[in-house]
Amino acid sequence: MPDEPKQEDIDELMRVLAASTVPSGSGRGEPAMPPSASPMRYEPLSPAPSGHRPDAGMDFLGDVNVQVRIELGHSTMNVQDVLKLGSGSIVGLNSQVGDPVNVFVNDRLVARGEVLVVKDHMAVRITEVVPVARTGS
């Protein structure tokens, strides 16, 4: 267990603490500034340049994977009808041939398009980009 502080040590500490505060005009003691210190001066911030910086682009996001989902349509079915589905079953959708399909990226609607067949593969041609809803912050 450490030794009890001596009265001389306490008195010395009190003198040091008393010397480190100087009375202000308000009557309250404020910490004294060391003799070599001076108040900080800050330069005003200049606005960012309006030109496009090459490193400010979105190229760094190029290799980020996202989930893309194309929604052709939907249908409502009873569970018993779903259980009857098998290979070759046909499920009717609420959309018709030629109706636009919805394009979702990470479950957010981003575009609409039309279904195409290109060399025996299905594809979607984007016909409309859905504007991003901006929320006030």
C-alpha positions in Angstrom: 0.0 0.0 0.0 1.4 3.4 -0.9 2.5 5.8 1.8 0.1 8.4 2.9 0.7 11.8 1.3 2.7 14.2 3.5 1.3 17.6 4.4 4.2 19.3 2.6 3.4 17.5 -0.6 -0.3 18.5 -0.4 0.8 22.2 0.3 3.2 22.1 -2.7 0.4 20.7 -4.9 -2.0 23.4 -3.8 0.6 26.1 -4.5 1.1 24.7 -8.1 -2.6 24.6 -8.7 -3.2 28.1 -7.4 -0.4 29.4 -9.6 -1.9 27.8 -12.7 -5.1 29.8 -12.5 -5.4 33.6 -12.9 -8.4 35.5 -12.0 -10.4 36.8 -15.0 -12.5 39.9 -15.2 -15.5 37.8 -14.3 -14.0 36.9 -10.9 -13.7 33.2 -11.8 -10.3 31.6 -12.1 -9.4 30.4 -15.6 -6.4 28.2 -16.5 -3.3 30.2 -17.1 -1.8 30.0 -20.6 1.8 28.7 -20.6 4.2 31.6 -21.5 5.1 30.1 -24.9 1.5 29.6 -26.0 -0.5 32.0 -28.1 -4.2 31.9 -29.1 -4.9 29.7 -32.1 -5.7 31.5 -35.4 -7.6 29.7 -38.1 -7.5 30.6 -41.7 -11.0 30.8 -43.3 -12.0 27.8 -45.4 -12.1 28.4 -49.1 -15.0 26.8 -51.0 -14.3 23.6 -52.9 -13.5 24.0 -56.6 -16.6 23.5 -58.7 -14.7 21.6 -61.4 -14.8 17.8 -61.5 -11.8 16.2 -59.9 -10.8 12.9 -61.6 -10.5 11.1 -58.2 -13.9 12.3 -57.1 -15.7 10.0 -59.6 -17.4 6.7 -58.9 -14.8 4.5 -60.6 -13.8 3.1 -57.3 -17.2 1.5 -57.0 -16.8 -0.4 -60.3 -16.1 -3.8 -58.7 -18.9 -3.7 -56.1 -21.4 -6.4 -56.6 -25.1 -5.6 -56.5 -28.2 -7.8 -56.9 -30.2 -7.0 -60.0 -33.8 -8.4 -60.3 -36.2 -8.1 -63.2 -39.9 -8.4 -62.3 -42.0 -9.7 -65.2 -45.2 -9.7 -63.2 -46.8 -11.4 -60.2 -49.6 -13.7 -59.4 -51.6 -14.6 -56.3 -52.2 -18.2 -55.6 -53.5 -20.4 -52.8 -51.0 -22.7 -51.0 -52.8 -25.8 -52.3 -52.3 -24.5 -55.9 -48.6 -23.8 -55.2 -48.2 -27.4 -53.9 -49.7 -28.7 -57.1 -47.0 -27.0 -59.3 -44.6 -29.2 -61.1 -42.4 -29.4 -64.1 -44.4 -28.0 -67.1 -46.9 -26.1 -64.9 -47.9 -22.7 -66.2 -48.4 -19.7 -63.8 -50.3 -16.8 -65.2 -49.0 -13.3 -64.4 -50.8 -10.0 -64.1 -48.9 -8.5 -67.0 -49.3 -8.8 -70.7 -46.9 -9.2 -73.6 -45.3 -5.8 -74.3 -45.9 -4.4 -70.8 -42.8 -2.8 -69.3 -40.9 -4.9 -66.7 -39.4 -3.4 -63.5 -35.7 -3.4 -62.9 -34.6 -3.5 -59.2 -31.1 -3.1 -57.9 -30.7 -4.2 -54.3 -34.5 -4.3 -54.0 -34.9 -0.6 -55.1 -36.8 0.1 -58.3 -34.3 1.9 -60.6 -35.7 1.4 -64.1 -38.3 0.0 -66.4 -37.6 -1.8 -69.7 -38.9 -4.2 -72.3 -38.1 -7.9 -72.7 -36.1 -8.9 -75.8 -34.8 -12.2 -77.1 -31.2 -12.0 -78.3 -29.6 -15.2 -79.8 -32.0 -17.4 -77.8 -31.4 -15.5 -74.6 -33.8 -13.2 -72.8 -32.6 -9.6 -72.2 -34.1 -6.3 -71.0 -33.7 -3.0 -72.9 -33.9 -0.1 -70.4 -36.6 2.3 -71.6 -37.0 4.5 -68.5 -34.8 5.3 -65.5 -36.8 6.0 -62.4 -35.7 9.2 -60.7 -34.2 8.9 -57.2 -36.5 10.1 -54.5 -34.5 12.6 -52.5 -35.3 13.0 -48.8 -34.7 16.3 -47.0 -32.0 16.1 -44.4 
